[in-house]
Amino acid sequence: MTTTPTALAGAFSDQELARIRADFPILGRTVREDRSLVYLDSGATSQKPYAVLDAERAWYTRLNAAPHRGAHALSEEGTEAYEAARATIARFIGAAADEVVFTKNATESLNLAAYAFSNAPSGGGGGAGHRFLLRPGDEIVVSEMEHHANLIPWQELSRRTGATLKWLPVTDTGRLDLSDLDRIVTERTKVVAIVHASNVLGTINPVATIAARAHAVGALVVLDACQSVPHLPIDVAGLDVDLVAFSGHKMLGPMGIGVLWGRRELLAEMPVFLTGGSMIETVTMERATYAPAPQKFEAGVPNAAQAIGLAAACDYLTDLGMGRVAAHEHALTALLLDGLHARAWTRVVGPDDLQDRGGAVSFVVDGVHAHDVGQILDDHGVAVRVGHHCAWPLHRRFGVAATTRASLAPYNTPEEIATFFAVLDRVPDIFGVTH
Amino acid sequence: MDLYQELILEHAKRPQGAGLREPFAAQAHHVNPTCGDEVTLRVALDDGRVSDVSYDALGCSISVASASMLTDLVTGEAVATTREKYAAVRAMLTSKGADRGDEDVIGDAVALAGVARYPARVKCALLPWMALADALAQTGIDL
């Protein structure tokens, strides 16, 4: 397999990549007996540039105080920095600052959304909450390609409310099968929770088509954007969805910070989930009224350093240019798909083409378990994800117990893809599989 | 490569005593939730001995090889001997590489010693052994 890196249309140049990689200290380390690290697991969590690490450190060395509590100088400056971070992240996704709710991660964001429906009957949140009311006979729609984080909260919601859980199936080529969309999303549907870009298949779903149907029947649309916000230019307001969840740590930001975006009027109506300090307006021994969104969803002292780190990650990505990031990863995805297609002993699980496709590329090696494939790669310093990637029903749908997944970030290089394939080519021999 | 000893690859390619057989005294199904590996394992008992171990293992080479080695080691053995082998394999696999295993006690399973240095893979190798312990526990035998 030969690659000509400079000829890759849209990819960062060698010089640009060298500069980017120098910003990520971990990429300089070695693993497993002095092998250079080839990190192809950014779909699980991305690495962090100095800008993010420095921003977090600066919070603790200069600003550390509980935001939105107290009136001393540090608290004021800390609150200002925390809210400035919210504004930066909002700009990054085309939102207004008060439409960005900080959470721990996308999993918490999605649980926040699911619990809003559970909590609607009690009227919690100060809003009317009508759009979040769920009764037996109502329906929740997800898809067969959901990450467990966008499946189990809805299974549990269905169990708590008596609403029925339905799902959109996946085709053999790894696309959503929308042929029965109108029969699956019906007048009884109250919420459609769908992934934007699959963490396994790489598929980018036709959100507009699904949202149009959902809104026609009065359902809310919740989008799991974990694998799209880090990799594509995203304008949440233009997506025509109601709630968007994503994690900071997959987009060069720190662990421990995530976002739930919602339109101002919807967040105003949305019942609260976690309750406690700083999410209130007034409190008596009997009851409490709540602060306006986003504060009413942010009980307890927030992960302020992480929020500021995430804002630094957004600035870093903005400097790279999300269009360039997308083009770079698209070019590397093409290398991955071409390389796998050239090896008849592998099979891609997901779309074979580059149309509406992100940079998560999962595959199986005939006759070799994914754990074994991953182990050989790991022994040569190549980090990939193996297993069901928290999408067990999807793997079952494709009749495989596990896949090997390579996933990309702006710092990956064509040379790393070549190394990945050079090691992969050893796998059949090691396990005595003849092709 | 330390991990993939020839013995492991041999057992994985030609697992000894594979398949589920009758009669059996108890059956256990164990899953490794991180990778979806599964093993269904049956034990038959006769006069204080493990007269048969049969299994269906769907997983990586380490878990399949471990199930195959287990069958070789335990089939026909007295319960006390089975307990000794179980303890020895478990000790080796959870030793982080310090315990290389005694071939006189655990036979081919010494080839799994390298697994102990890969924490993510220890569960793969232990999977059939945990299923064995579970199946025997159902018959009132604690390993």
Interface residues (C-beta under 8 A of the other chain):
Chain A: V368 H369 A370 H371 D372 Q375 D379 V386 G387 H388 W392 H395 A401 A402 I430 F431 G432
Chain B: M1 L3 Y4 L9 A12 K13 T34 C35 G36 D37 E38 L58 G59 C60 S61 I62 Y118 R121 C124
